[in-house]
Amino acid sequence: MKSTAPDRARDKILTLRAATVRADEARARGERLVFTNGCFDLLHVGHVRSLEQARSLGDRLLVAINLDASVRRLKGPDRPIQAARVRMEVVAALACVDWVVGFASDTPIRLIRTLRPDVLAKGGDWAENAIVGAAEVVRGGGRVVRLREVRGEHTTRTLERIRNATPRHKR
């Protein structure tokens, strides 16, 4: 039996045009839009805590996810581990996430300029002057928030542990 519930993960994945409409509707209701972005390859507790914290900064959370070619350019030829459609659906399944949109460029600047978020949230491992779109958000009257970093939780480190793991022998 196919579910038609509006909160299904795939229903939260939007085109930029649809995301713009949703953002405008939210603003018209007086809601604050929080925007964050990333690759979200191999979702881990650091991602989850950051997204939950980002959501607490406003009324709606929109997460922009790098599409596969963008991840390869940023992280190397062996990434992403999971395809964009999978990463987008997994992030969209989180209760704290309202909407997900994919982007093909190396930065989300076009999305930030189009969506005009009230809050731009980025992981604490990012220096404030390196957060793409910060100036645009501040100029528009919004704010930029560096999220608390969850130490030791990084996809790259997880992949290194997997690659270096010694196979266990059957007992």
Secondary structure, DSSP 8 states (H G I E B T S, - for coil): -----TT-GGGGEE-HHHHHHHHHHHHHTT--EEEEEE---S--HHHHHHHHHHHTTSSEEEEEEE-HHHHHHHH-TT--SS-HHHHHHHHHTSTT--EEEEE-SSS-HHHHHHH--SEEEEETTS-GGG-TTHHHHHHTT-EEEEE---TT--HHHHHHHHHH-------
